[in-house]
Structures are given as structure tokens and as C-alpha cells.
Amino acid sequence: MRLASDFERQMNGYGLTTAHILYRIPDFESVLQTYVWQDYDLAPDFPQMQKFLHFWRSNLDGPLHSVRYTHRQLIGASEWRRVDGEFKLH
């Protein structure tokens, strides 16, 4: 199985998703710690982020407090156009 490059994923509709995760430290539950996660993902369901959060809840001791995220498609169909000519200098 070949993994798609970041460019190929973007061309298939993936955008860059960044999640700011606040979680409680297991031994000091009144203390919040921060973690930033970033990957290419598909809106609006965000399967990659959901998979990561499921892993967190299943395998890590620090309970989640909150998750804020942002998503941006870096490449869209309207940003591509055909080039009809080329200028060469020197």
C-alpha cells in the first residue's frame, strides 16, 4: 500500500487541520496541559482527528478537557489554471 503524498491528499480534498487540545494532568486534575496536533484531514467529519482523539481516550491517562480546531484547504480547484504560453529571459 502506497501512502499518498501531501500534495496528492490536498488535490483529493484534504485540508490542513490543527487541533489545540487541553487535557488534565492525571496526578493533578486541576492543572491543564496543552497539546497541538496537526495533520491533513477531510471536513466536515475529520476522520483523522477522530481517530487520534479515540487513540487518546483509549491509551493515554490525561483526560481531555477541550478540543478547539481549525481547518483550511490549502489548494482548491479554482487555484489551478492552464498555461498557454511561456516567456524565456536570456
The first five atom37 places (N, CA, C, CB, O) and aatype in JSON, in Angstrom:
{
  "aatype": [12, 1, 10, 0, 15, 3, 13, 6, 1, 5, 12, 2, 7, 18, 7, 10, 16, 16, 0, 8, 9, 10, 18, 1, 9, 14, 3, 13, 6, 15, 19, 10, 5, 16, 18, 19, 17, 5, 3, 18, 3, 10, 0, 14, 3, 13, 14, 5, 12, 5, 11, 13, 10, 8, 13, 17, 1, 15, 2, 10, 3, 7, 14, 10, 8, 15, 19, 1, 18, 16, 8, 1, 5, 10, 9, 7, 0, 15, 6, 17, 1, 1, 19, 3, 7, 6, 13, 11, 10, 8],
  "atom_mask": [
    [1, 1, 1, 1, 1],
    [1, 1, 1, 1, 1],
    [1, 1, 1, 1, 1],
    [1, 1, 1, 1, 1],
    [1, 1, 1, 1, 1],
    [1, 1, 1, 1, 1],
    [1, 1, 1, 1, 1],
    [1, 1, 1, 1, 1],
    [1, 1, 1, 1, 1],
    [1, 1, 1, 1, 1],
    [1, 1, 1, 1, 1],
    [1, 1, 1, 1, 1],
    [1, 1, 1, 0, 1],
    [1, 1, 1, 1, 1],
    [1, 1, 1, 0, 1],
    [1, 1, 1, 1, 1],
    [1, 1, 1, 1, 1],
    [1, 1, 1, 1, 1],
    [1, 1, 1, 1, 1],
    [1, 1, 1, 1, 1],
    [1, 1, 1, 1, 1],
    [1, 1, 1, 1, 1],
    [1, 1, 1, 1, 1],
    [1, 1, 1, 1, 1],
    [1, 1, 1, 1, 1],
    [1, 1, 1, 1, 1],
    [1, 1, 1, 1, 1],
    [1, 1, 1, 1, 1],
    [1, 1, 1, 1, 1],
    [1, 1, 1, 1, 1],
    [1, 1, 1, 1, 1],
    [1, 1, 1, 1, 1],
    [1, 1, 1, 1, 1],
    [1, 1, 1, 1, 1],
    [1, 1, 1, 1, 1],
    [1, 1, 1, 1, 1],
    [1, 1, 1, 1, 1],
    [1, 1, 1, 1, 1],
    [1, 1, 1, 1, 1],
    [1, 1, 1, 1, 1],
    [1, 1, 1, 1, 1],
    [1, 1, 1, 1, 1],
    [1, 1, 1, 1, 1],
    [1, 1, 1, 1, 1],
    [1, 1, 1, 1, 1],
    [1, 1, 1, 1, 1],
    [1, 1, 1, 1, 1],
    [1, 1, 1, 1, 1],
    [1, 1, 1, 1, 1],
    [1, 1, 1, 1, 1],
    [1, 1, 1, 1, 1],
    [1, 1, 1, 1, 1],
    [1, 1, 1, 1, 1],
    [1, 1, 1, 1, 1],
    [1, 1, 1, 1, 1],
    [1, 1, 1, 1, 1],
    [1, 1, 1, 1, 1],
    [1, 1, 1, 1, 1],
    [1, 1, 1, 1, 1],
    [1, 1, 1, 1, 1],
    [1, 1, 1, 1, 1],
    [1, 1, 1, 0, 1],
    [1, 1, 1, 1, 1],
    [1, 1, 1, 1, 1],
    [1, 1, 1, 1, 1],
    [1, 1, 1, 1, 1],
    [1, 1, 1, 1, 1],
    [1, 1, 1, 1, 1],
    [1, 1, 1, 1, 1],
    [1, 1, 1, 1, 1],
    [1, 1, 1, 1, 1],
    [1, 1, 1, 1, 1],
    [1, 1, 1, 1, 1],
    [1, 1, 1, 1, 1],
    [1, 1, 1, 1, 1],
    [1, 1, 1, 0, 1],
    [1, 1, 1, 1, 1],
    [1, 1, 1, 1, 1],
    [1, 1, 1, 1, 1],
    [1, 1, 1, 1, 1],
    [1, 1, 1, 1, 1],
    [1, 1, 1, 1, 1],
    [1, 1, 1, 1, 1],
    [1, 1, 1, 1, 1],
    [1, 1, 1, 0, 1],
    [1, 1, 1, 1, 1],
    [1, 1, 1, 1, 1],
    [1, 1, 1, 1, 1],
    [1, 1, 1, 1, 1],
    [1, 1, 1, 1, 1]
  ],
  "atom_positions": [
    [[0.84, -1.18, 0.0], [0.0, 0.0, 0.0], [0.88, 1.25, 0.0], [-0.95, 0.0, 1.21], [1.73, 1.41, 0.88]],
    [[0.68, 2.11, -0.97], [1.46, 3.34, -1.09], [0.72, 4.48, -0.4], [1.73, 3.68, -2.57], [-0.48, 4.68, -0.63]],
    [[1.43, 5.22, 0.45], [0.83, 6.39, 1.09], [0.84, 7.56, 0.11], [1.58, 6.75, 2.39], [1.82, 7.78, -0.6]],
    [[-0.24, 8.29, 0.09], [-0.33, 9.45, -0.79], [0.54, 10.58, -0.24], [-1.8, 9.92, -0.93], [0.67, 10.75, 0.97]],
    [[1.14, 11.33, -1.15], [1.92, 12.49, -0.72], [0.98, 13.57, -0.22], [2.81, 13.03, -1.89], [-0.23, 13.53, -0.47]],
    [[1.53, 14.54, 0.49], [0.72, 15.65, 0.98], [0.03, 16.37, -0.18], [1.58, 16.63, 1.79], [-1.13, 16.76, -0.06]],
    [[0.73, 16.55, -1.28], [0.14, 17.22, -2.44], [-1.04, 16.42, -2.99], [1.2, 17.42, -3.53], [-2.08, 17.0, -3.3]],
    [[-0.87, 15.11, -3.12], [-1.96, 14.26, -3.64], [-3.17, 14.33, -2.71], [-1.48, 12.8, -3.79], [-4.31, 14.38, -3.17]],
    [[-2.93, 14.32, -1.42], [-4.04, 14.4, -0.47], [-4.78, 15.73, -0.61], [-3.52, 14.22, 0.97], [-6.01, 15.77, -0.57]],
    [[-4.02, 16.81, -0.79], [-4.66, 18.12, -0.96], [-5.48, 18.17, -2.24], [-3.6, 19.23, -0.97], [-6.55, 18.77, -2.27]],
    [[-4.99, 17.55, -3.29], [-5.73, 17.52, -4.54], [-7.0, 16.68, -4.42], [-4.84, 16.98, -5.67], [-7.93, 16.85, -5.2]],
    [[-7.04, 15.78, -3.44], [-8.22, 14.94, -3.21], [-9.16, 15.52, -2.16], [-7.79, 13.55, -2.8], [-10.03, 14.81, -1.66]],
    [[-8.99, 16.8, -1.82], [-9.92, 17.47, -0.93], [-9.49, 17.59, 0.52], [0.0, 0.0, 0.0], [-10.2, 18.19, 1.33]],
    [[-8.34, 17.05, 0.86], [-7.87, 17.18, 2.24], [-7.4, 18.6, 2.5], [-6.74, 16.18, 2.52], [-6.88, 19.27, 1.61]],
    [[-7.58, 19.04, 3.73], [-7.08, 20.34, 4.15], [-6.29, 20.17, 5.43], [0.0, 0.0, 0.0], [-6.35, 19.13, 6.08]],
    [[-5.56, 21.19, 5.79], [-4.74, 21.14, 6.99], [-5.61, 21.42, 8.21], [-3.56, 22.15, 6.91], [-6.25, 22.47, 8.3]],
    [[-5.62, 20.49, 9.14], [-6.4, 20.62, 10.36], [-5.44, 20.75, 11.54], [-7.37, 19.41, 10.56], [-4.51, 19.95, 11.68]],
    [[-5.67, 21.75, 12.36], [-4.87, 21.96, 13.56], [-5.81, 21.92, 14.76], [-4.09, 23.31, 13.5], [-6.81, 22.64, 14.8]],
    [[-5.49, 21.08, 15.73], [-6.31, 20.96, 16.94], [-5.5, 21.4, 18.15], [-6.83, 19.5, 17.13], [-4.36, 20.95, 18.34]],
    [[-6.08, 22.27, 18.95], [-5.49, 22.7, 20.2], [-6.22, 21.93, 21.31], [-5.6, 24.28, 20.4], [-7.39, 22.17, 21.57]],
    [[-5.51, 21.03, 21.94], [-6.1, 20.11, 22.91], [-5.69, 20.51, 24.32], [-5.69, 18.64, 22.62], [-4.5, 20.64, 24.61]],
    [[-6.67, 20.69, 25.19], [-6.4, 20.89, 26.61], [-6.77, 19.6, 27.34], [-7.21, 22.12, 27.19], [-7.85, 19.05, 27.12]],
    [[-5.87, 19.13, 28.19], [-6.14, 17.9, 28.94], [-5.67, 18.07, 30.38], [-5.44, 16.68, 28.27], [-4.83, 18.92, 30.68]],
    [[-6.22, 17.25, 31.24], [-5.87, 17.31, 32.66], [-4.7, 16.38, 32.94], [-7.09, 16.93, 33.54], [-4.65, 15.26, 32.43]],
    [[-3.76, 16.86, 33.75], [-2.65, 16.01, 34.16], [-3.19, 14.99, 35.15], [-1.47, 16.87, 34.8], [-3.86, 15.36, 36.11]],
    [[-2.93, 13.69, 34.94], [-3.55, 12.64, 35.75], [-3.38, 12.8, 37.26], [-2.98, 11.32, 35.34], [-4.34, 12.59, 38.0]],
    [[-2.21, 13.16, 37.73], [-1.98, 13.27, 39.17], [-2.43, 14.6, 39.76], [-0.52, 13.07, 39.46], [-2.57, 14.72, 40.98]],
    [[-2.65, 15.6, 38.92], [-3.07, 16.93, 39.37], [-4.21, 17.39, 38.47], [-1.88, 17.96, 39.35], [-4.0, 18.21, 37.57]],
    [[-5.4, 16.88, 38.68], [-6.52, 17.12, 37.75], [-6.97, 18.57, 37.66], [-7.69, 16.28, 38.16], [-7.73, 18.92, 36.76]],
    [[-6.52, 19.42, 38.59], [-6.88, 20.84, 38.49], [-5.93, 21.59, 37.56], [-6.88, 21.48, 39.88], [-6.14, 22.77, 37.27]],
    [[-4.88, 20.92, 37.09], [-3.9, 21.54, 36.2], [-4.17, 21.1, 34.76], [-2.45, 21.16, 36.62], [-4.3, 19.91, 34.48]],
    [[-4.24, 22.08, 33.87], [-4.45, 21.78, 32.44], [-3.13, 21.9, 31.69], [-5.51, 22.74, 31.83], [-2.33, 22.8, 31.95]],
    [[-2.93, 21.0, 30.77], [-1.76, 21.0, 29.89], [-2.27, 21.14, 28.47], [-0.9, 19.68, 30.07], [-3.41, 20.78, 28.18]],
    [[-1.44, 21.66, 27.58], [-1.86, 21.86, 26.2], [-1.06, 20.97, 25.26], [-1.7, 23.33, 25.81], [0.1, 20.65, 25.52]],
    [[-1.69, 20.57, 24.16], [-1.06, 19.77, 23.13], [-1.61, 20.25, 21.79], [-1.31, 18.22, 23.34], [-2.82, 20.47, 21.66]],
    [[-0.74, 20.41, 20.8], [-1.18, 20.82, 19.47], [-0.96, 19.66, 18.5], [-0.4, 22.11, 18.99], [0.14, 19.11, 18.4]],
    [[-2.03, 19.28, 17.8], [-2.0, 18.2, 16.81], [-2.3, 18.79, 15.45], [-3.03, 17.06, 17.17], [-3.15, 19.67, 15.32]],
    [[-1.59, 18.31, 14.42], [-1.81, 18.83, 13.07], [-1.64, 17.71, 12.06], [-0.84, 19.99, 12.77], [-0.69, 16.92, 12.13]],
    [[-2.57, 17.64, 11.11], [-2.5, 16.64, 10.05], [-3.45, 17.07, 8.93], [-2.86, 15.21, 10.59], [-4.28, 17.96, 9.12]],
    [[-3.33, 16.44, 7.77], [-4.27, 16.66, 6.68], [-5.51, 15.81, 6.95], [-3.64, 16.32, 5.29], [-5.4, 14.63, 7.28]],
    [[-6.68, 16.42, 6.81], [-7.92, 15.74, 7.15], [-9.05, 16.23, 6.25], [-8.28, 15.98, 8.64], [-8.91, 17.23, 5.55]],
    [[-10.16, 15.49, 6.27], [-11.32, 15.82, 5.45], [-12.44, 16.41, 6.3], [-11.83, 14.56, 4.71], [-12.9, 15.78, 7.25]],
    [[-12.86, 17.62, 5.96], [-14.01, 18.23, 6.63], [-15.27, 17.7, 5.98], [-13.94, 19.8, 6.57], [-15.21, 17.36, 4.8]],
    [[-16.39, 17.61, 6.62], [-16.68, 18.05, 7.98], [-16.56, 16.94, 9.03], [-18.05, 18.63, 8.03], [-16.75, 17.2, 10.22]],
    [[-16.26, 15.71, 8.61], [-16.24, 14.6, 9.57], [-14.91, 14.44, 10.29], [-16.56, 13.32, 8.86], [-14.88, 13.88, 11.39]],
    [[-13.82, 14.9, 9.72], [-12.48, 14.85, 10.31], [-12.1, 13.45, 10.81], [-12.4, 15.83, 11.46], [-11.87, 13.27, 12.0]],
    [[-12.03, 12.47, 9.91], [-11.73, 11.1, 10.35], [-10.35, 10.94, 10.99], [-11.83, 10.18, 9.17], [-10.2, 10.15, 11.93]],
    [[-9.34, 11.68, 10.52], [-8.0, 11.56, 11.11], [-7.98, 12.1, 12.54], [-6.97, 12.32, 10.26], [-7.4, 11.48, 13.43]],
    [[-8.63, 13.25, 12.76], [-8.67, 13.82, 14.1], [-9.49, 12.92, 15.03], [-9.26, 15.24, 14.07], [-9.11, 12.71, 16.18]],
    [[-10.62, 12.39, 14.54], [-11.43, 11.5, 15.36], [-10.64, 10.25, 15.75], [-12.71, 11.1, 14.62], [-10.74, 9.78, 16.88]],
    [[-9.86, 9.72, 14.81], [-9.02, 8.55, 15.09], [-7.99, 8.88, 16.17], [-8.32, 8.07, 13.79], [-7.76, 8.08, 17.08]],
    [[-7.36, 10.06, 16.06], [-6.38, 10.47, 17.06], [-7.02, 10.65, 18.44], [-5.69, 11.76, 16.64], [-6.48, 10.2, 19.44]],
    [[-8.18, 11.3, 18.49], [-8.86, 11.51, 19.78], [-9.32, 10.19, 20.38], [-10.06, 12.46, 19.61], [-9.29, 10.03, 21.6]],
    [[-9.75, 9.25, 19.56], [-10.11, 7.93, 20.05], [-8.88, 7.23, 20.66], [-10.72, 7.06, 18.92], [-8.96, 6.62, 21.72]],
    [[-7.74, 7.34, 19.96], [-6.49, 6.77, 20.49], [-6.16, 7.41, 21.84], [-5.33, 6.99, 19.49], [-5.77, 6.72, 22.78]],
    [[-6.31, 8.73, 21.92], [-6.01, 9.44, 23.17], [-6.86, 8.91, 24.31], [-6.24, 10.96, 23.0], [-6.34, 8.54, 25.36]],
    [[-8.17, 8.86, 24.09], [-9.09, 8.41, 25.15], [-8.85, 6.96, 25.54], [-10.53, 8.58, 24.69], [-9.04, 6.59, 26.69]],
    [[-8.42, 6.13, 24.58], [-8.22, 4.7, 24.85], [-6.88, 4.38, 25.49], [-8.35, 3.93, 23.57], [-6.77, 3.41, 26.25]],
    [[-5.84, 5.17, 25.2], [-4.49, 4.78, 25.59], [-3.75, 5.73, 26.52], [-3.69, 4.61, 24.39], [-2.74, 5.34, 27.11]],
    [[-4.22, 6.95, 26.67], [-3.49, 7.92, 27.49], [-4.27, 8.22, 28.78], [-3.25, 9.22, 26.71], [-5.5, 8.15, 28.81]],
    [[-3.52, 8.54, 29.83], [-4.13, 8.76, 31.14], [-4.74, 10.14, 31.31], [-3.12, 8.53, 32.21], [-5.68, 10.3, 32.09]],
    [[-4.23, 11.15, 30.61], [-4.73, 12.51, 30.79], [-6.08, 12.71, 30.15], [0.0, 0.0, 0.0], [-6.19, 12.72, 28.92]],
    [[-7.15, 12.87, 30.97], [-8.49, 13.06, 30.39], [-8.59, 14.39, 29.62], [-9.55, 13.0, 31.49], [-8.06, 15.41, 30.05]],
    [[-9.29, 14.33, 28.5], [-9.48, 15.53, 27.69], [-10.37, 16.54, 28.4], [-10.07, 15.17, 26.32], [-11.38, 16.18, 29.0]],
    [[-9.99, 17.79, 28.31], [-10.81, 18.87, 28.84], [-11.58, 19.53, 27.69], [-9.94, 19.92, 29.58], [-12.8, 19.69, 27.76]],
    [[-10.85, 19.9, 26.62], [-11.49, 20.52, 25.46], [-10.6, 20.4, 24.24], [-11.81, 22.01, 25.74], [-9.39, 20.2, 24.34]],
    [[-11.23, 20.52, 23.08], [-10.52, 20.48, 21.8], [-11.06, 21.61, 20.94], [-10.69, 19.09, 21.08], [-12.26, 21.67, 20.66]],
    [[-10.18, 22.51, 20.52], [-10.53, 23.56, 19.56], [-9.76, 23.25, 18.3], [-10.2, 25.01, 20.11], [-8.59, 22.87, 18.36]],
    [[-10.39, 23.41, 17.15], [-9.7, 23.09, 15.91], [-10.03, 24.1, 14.83], [-10.05, 21.68, 15.45], [-11.04, 24.8, 14.87]],
    [[-9.13, 24.14, 13.86], [-9.33, 24.95, 12.67], [-8.95, 24.11, 11.46], [-8.5, 26.28, 12.74], [-8.11, 23.21, 11.56]],
    [[-9.57, 24.41, 10.33], [-9.34, 23.62, 9.12], [-9.25, 24.57, 7.94], [-10.47, 22.57, 8.9], [-10.04, 25.5, 7.82]],
    [[-8.28, 24.31, 7.08], [-8.11, 25.16, 5.91], [-7.67, 24.32, 4.73], [-7.08, 26.29, 6.19], [-6.68, 23.59, 4.81]],
    [[-8.41, 24.42, 3.63], [-7.97, 23.77, 2.4], [-6.92, 24.67, 1.77], [-9.17, 23.51, 1.41], [-7.18, 25.84, 1.49]],
    [[-5.74, 24.11, 1.56], [-4.63, 24.9, 1.04], [-4.65, 25.01, -0.48], [-3.33, 24.31, 1.49], [-4.16, 25.98, -1.04]],
    [[-5.21, 24.01, -1.14], [-5.3, 24.01, -2.6], [-6.74, 23.76, -2.99], [-4.34, 22.94, -3.23], [-7.37, 22.82, -2.5]],
    [[-7.26, 24.59, -3.86], [-8.62, 24.39, -4.35], [-8.62, 24.35, -5.87], [0.0, 0.0, 0.0], [-7.66, 24.77, -6.51]],
    [[-9.69, 23.85, -6.42], [-9.78, 23.71, -7.87], [-9.65, 25.05, -8.58], [-11.09, 23.05, -8.26], [-9.11, 25.11, -9.68]],
    [[-10.13, 26.12, -7.97], [-10.09, 27.42, -8.62], [-8.68, 28.0, -8.67], [-11.01, 28.38, -7.9], [-8.46, 29.01, -9.34]],
    [[-7.74, 27.41, -7.98], [-6.38, 27.94, -7.96], [-5.52, 27.37, -9.09], [-5.73, 27.65, -6.62], [-4.36, 27.76, -9.24]],
    [[-6.06, 26.46, -9.85], [-5.32, 25.86, -10.96], [-5.85, 26.41, -12.27], [-5.42, 24.32, -10.93], [-7.05, 26.55, -12.46]],
    [[-4.92, 26.72, -13.17], [-5.34, 27.18, -14.49], [-4.33, 26.71, -15.52], [-5.49, 28.72, -14.52], [-3.16, 26.47, -15.21]],
    [[-4.79, 26.6, -16.71], [-3.95, 26.14, -17.8], [-3.04, 27.28, -18.25], [-4.8, 25.63, -18.98], [-3.48, 28.42, -18.34]],
    [[-1.79, 26.96, -18.54], [-0.84, 27.95, -19.04], [-0.74, 27.8, -20.54], [0.56, 27.79, -18.36], [-0.43, 26.72, -21.05]],
    [[-0.99, 28.89, -21.27], [-0.97, 28.84, -22.73], [0.36, 29.27, -23.33], [-2.05, 29.7, -23.28], [0.59, 29.05, -24.52]],
    [[1.23, 29.86, -22.56], [2.48, 30.35, -23.11], [3.56, 30.38, -22.06], [0.0, 0.0, 0.0], [3.33, 30.12, -20.88]],
    [[4.76, 30.7, -22.52], [5.9, 30.76, -21.62], [6.85, 31.83, -22.15], [6.62, 29.36, -21.51], [7.11, 31.89, -23.35]],
    [[7.35, 32.65, -21.26], [8.34, 33.66, -21.63], [9.69, 33.22, -21.12], [7.97, 35.06, -21.07], [9.83, 32.84, -19.95]],
    [[10.69, 33.26, -21.99], [12.04, 32.91, -21.58], [12.9, 34.17, -21.6], [12.65, 31.81, -22.5], [12.9, 34.92, -22.58]],
    [[13.61, 34.39, -20.54], [14.52, 35.53, -20.45], [15.94, 35.02, -20.57], [14.33, 36.32, -19.12], [16.31, 34.05, -19.91]],
    [[16.72, 35.67, -21.4], [18.14, 35.32, -21.61], [18.26, 33.97, -22.16], [18.93, 35.41, -20.34], [19.37, 33.51, -22.41]]
  ]
}
